[in-house]
Amino acid sequence: MKTKYVVIVLIFLAILFSGCVEPSTDPDSGPGSTPEIKTCAEQNGSVCTGEQECTGALLTTSDSDQCCSIACIVQEEPGPGPGPNLSDEPQVKISDVTVLYDRIELNSNGNGVQNVIFRLTNETELEKRVEYYVKFTLLNTGGEAVSETNSKSSLYQNVTNIGFKKFTTGSLEVVSSGEYDLRTEFFISSESEEVLATLTKRIKIGPSEETVIRAPKVKEEPVEASEVTISDVTLSYDKVSLNSNGSGIDQVVLRLVNKTDFEQRVEYYTKFLIVNETGETVSVTNATSSLYMNVQNIVFKNYNTNFFYSVNPGTYTLVAEFYKDGSNILLASITKEVEIGPAATTVIFAERSAQEFEANSSVTLSDVKVEYNKVTLNSKGDSVSKVELKLSNTTQTDKRVEYYTKFNLVNGDGKLISTTTSSSSLYMTVEDVEYKNYNTNFFYSVNPGTYTLVAEFYKDGSNILLATLTKEVDVSPTAVTEQ
């Protein structure tokens, strides 16, 4: 049997070398038939930037070497496993604000630095204003400058708690791969040559190096609280909306409820943080936003959050922090667990409570009968834009009414769906019959349906409800505009 197998092998080799058997070839790989390499867009790919990662396959294209077969994702969090200690990171303190590199991003060719992002941490009890100019330089391991930015860039920012500042450096490129020192020099002005502080970090540059260099994240221990009461006003989340990509939080709406018998004034500043499941702050709003308003009954406050970083899909804690104007001392905070990702729920509403009100078509205030005369929907038919009240004097002498009016939209389950943020004055003398118009500017649009429009009447400065006036209205694009 062994002899038989040897003969078969020899016959096969003879045929192969005589050219009778040809290796198989790609029918399109012959001379003159090389296929044209398509662009990334033509192959339905996504070009990943320095801050994004490709979790699919890298495609061969004519216009990019970072074309991903699926959508690129932003990888903001450190990889698993213990990372370097934050205290080991190079940092400087200027104007009582600690500055360190939070991210250093190489360009798409891997031969230079494209973006530098600073992390700024306020170490004092007051909000701090930093006003400096910065210049970036790359130095080789011998301390020689090999590349630098042409001009100084401004670093002007108020810092409460923690903030970030991004610079696109552009021209910081090197000839050969290797280790370099990224140096940032701080100046008091764009004309000054006196260096106030220097921040330097050793990095690796090259096509095969990591495109994003990150510092450790800050560990937070937010106190879990769904609501908090400050200045006798209870604050909680009413609505959280993700952005169109599902990679971050685009809008936050707070609900404020006055718990006293008097109208309350809140004067605070608010800052938002996104904290991951291991307690690391992965994104913040850079600037604080004012929360200055009078609160009568229930009002809402809207924030377009503009978080600094996008985040990976997952479960996070949204933290709202409250400060006094100019202060860096945290007064209170509220938290909410949110799912972030393309498949997550886009809009999250808090639970609504049923409202108690008496249904009535008219009410008498200071001997003046008040009733609805006309209710007008907005152009989209998704809310009430105007309310006209009719006031009839029930006596023989002129009557003076001095009240404040607030409007609510209540659904069929008796739950408050939308409200006017502020109350409007009803100060007028009624001789016979008068009319009073209000542009209601309801906070939320509502789904098509039948609602109860509730007018609430208060005395100036009071939070004690004196009377209500109700009217059933149909709200929808096909509803009668004037009711």
Sequence and secondary structure as in RCSB ss.txt:
>XXXX:A:sequence
MKTKYVVIVLIFLAILFSGCVEPSTDPDSGPGSTPEIKTCAEQNGSVCTGEQECTGALLTTSDSDQCCSIACIVQ
EEPGPGPGPNLSDEPQVKISDVTVLYDRIELNSNGNGVQNVIFRLTNETELEKRVEYYVKFTLLNTGGEAVSETN
SKSSLYQNVTNIGFKKFTTGSLEVVSSGEYDLRTEFFISSESEEVLATLTKRIKIGPSEETVIRAPKVKEEPVEA
SEVTISDVTLSYDKVSLNSNGSGIDQVVLRLVNKTDFEQRVEYYTKFLIVNETGETVSVTNATSSLYMNVQNIVF
KNYNTNFFYSVNPGTYTLVAEFYKDGSNILLASITKEVEIGPAATTVIFAERSAQEFEANSSVTLSDVKVEYNKV
TLNSKGDSVSKVELKLSNTTQTDKRVEYYTKFNLVNGDGKLISTTTSSSSLYMTVEDVEYKNYNTNFFYSVNPGT
YTLVAEFYKDGSNILLATLTKEVDVSPTAVTEQ
>XXXX:A:secstr
 HHHHHHHHHHHHHHHHTTSS     TT STT       TGGGT EE  TTEE SS EE  SS S EESS  EE 
 S  SS    GGGS EEEETTEEEEEEEEEE TTSSEEEEEEEEEEE SSB EEEEEEEEEEEE TTS EEEE S
S EEEEEEESSEEEEEEEEEEEE SS EEEEEEEEEESSSS     EEEEEEEEESTTS SEEE   EE      
SEEEETTEEEEEEEEEE TTSSSEEEEEEEEEE SSB EEEEEEEEEEEE TTSEEEEEBSS EEEEEEESSEEE
EEEE  BSS   SEEEEEEEEEE TTB S  EEEEEEEEESTTS SEEE    B      SEEEETTEEEEEEEE
EE TTSSSEEEEEEEEEE SSS EEEEEEEEEEEE TTSBEEEEBSS EEEEEEESSEEEEEEE  BSS   SEE
EEEEEEEE TTB S  EEEEEEEEESTTS SB 
